[in-house]
Amino acid sequence: MHATAVMAQLSNIFLDYYTSLDIILTLFLIAVFILVLFDQHHPRRFKIYSYQVLGSLLLYNIFDWLSVYLINSPPNTDRLFHFIKAFEYIFGVGIGYSIALYLRPGKKNWLLHSVFGLNIIYELASVYTGWNLSIGPNKAIKHGPYHFVITLIWLIILIVIADSFNHFSKGISKKEKYITYYIGCVVYVGVILQDLSNGVIHTSCISITIGYIIILLLFQNNNLNFSDQTITKQEYLITTDALTGLGSRYSYEKELKTFAKNIQDKKVVAYSIDLNGLKGTNDTYGHQEGDRLIKEAAMVIHDTFRGSRCFRTGGDEFAIVVIGKPDHGKELLTKLKDNIAMYNRKSRLKISLSVGMASSKEVVSGGLRELMALADQRMYQEKRKYYMDPKHDRRKNR
């Protein structure tokens, strides 16, 4: 009787702060529910199973609190108390069940469904048979003769979760994986402590709730990082020319909008470049060699104008934007010619470029688009000169 009285006194003290703690945990769960509801990064499947876990946690919290509240109730409420403990066990297993389902998308989960259904039948039957637990004086809880069944059920679910998480976590960093395992161990300790104390110490609900919220936030952060990486990769694919690695036509159009007005107030030099004789190379050596010639020309252009914005705007057309004075632009043009000569001395494929250059001081009004139009005119003048040479008869080589 002395031990029973001490347990009842401890329960009264525990109830005073446990109610406040349970309210705080419930408010946190509501906040997480809202977070998942309005999250645009997670797929619908994730949200559905998250709602299941959060719903099970909320009901688990409620039944756990009711079991504490009814400890000092009259003996005629023992059956009600037993039902509440049964539902507490049902929704506790429901949490692990929902987490396991989320980690096993597209797989046959007959084992999980069977174990969860068996647990519901087992817990409700235990209210009348005492298989799982029995209720003593002052609602003292004693393990029943088949209490090992609930331990076995939890063990199966934990094994499924651990196995599924091992595959699920391939995209998760080692640090986050170890943190998740650590949190899982802490939660398990909280569940075991409550079970070993015959329900006197209520650590299970608190540890599961806090552990799940932390893991959910970790996964949220991981998904955000994955989304950012996906966006960065997509942005790279859009803004980078696949063949040459220079800026794409899309990037070039963005650059034109960046310098849309009053370019004459800035020190900008623009180059319009066209690769000569590409058709001849394609016809003589094949399109694969033609692509290699484009790549080699792009490499020479990039090395010459290193640090400046270089774009491939069409099949054999390039555009360069350099921040600097006209004198610097002329120096780069000379450097480009030297680099081409150096390359041609070493390579079987010969690079020939028609280049038009224009500086912002030459534009009366407008932006980069008008400056590039002037550079284009000068490039086409160079192009005509190139094909006026009998060696580069356009009808043969172009």
Secondary structure as GFF3:
##gff-version 3
##sequence-region A 1 398
A	DSSP	alpha_helix	2	37	.	.	.	ID=ss1
A	DSSP	alpha_helix	44	69	.	.	.	ID=ss2
A	DSSP	three_ten_helix	75	77	.	.	.	ID=ss3
A	DSSP	alpha_helix	78	103	.	.	.	ID=ss4
A	DSSP	alpha_helix	110	129	.	.	.	ID=ss5
A	DSSP	beta_strand	133	135	.	.	.	ID=ss6
A	DSSP	three_ten_helix	137	139	.	.	.	ID=ss7
A	DSSP	beta_strand	141	143	.	.	.	ID=ss8
A	DSSP	alpha_helix	148	168	.	.	.	ID=ss9
A	DSSP	three_ten_helix	169	171	.	.	.	ID=ss10
A	DSSP	alpha_helix	174	196	.	.	.	ID=ss11
A	DSSP	alpha_helix	204	239	.	.	.	ID=ss12
A	DSSP	alpha_helix	249	258	.	.	.	ID=ss13
A	DSSP	three_ten_helix	263	265	.	.	.	ID=ss14
A	DSSP	beta_strand	268	275	.	.	.	ID=ss15
A	DSSP	alpha_helix	278	285	.	.	.	ID=ss16
A	DSSP	alpha_helix	287	304	.	.	.	ID=ss17
A	DSSP	beta_strand	309	312	.	.	.	ID=ss18
A	DSSP	beta_strand	317	323	.	.	.	ID=ss19
A	DSSP	alpha_helix	326	346	.	.	.	ID=ss20
A	DSSP	beta_strand	353	359	.	.	.	ID=ss21
A	DSSP	three_ten_helix	360	362	.	.	.	ID=ss22
A	DSSP	alpha_helix	368	388	.	.	.	ID=ss23
A	DSSP	three_ten_helix	390	392	.	.	.	ID=ss24
A	DSSP	alpha_helix	394	397	.	.	.	ID=ss25
###
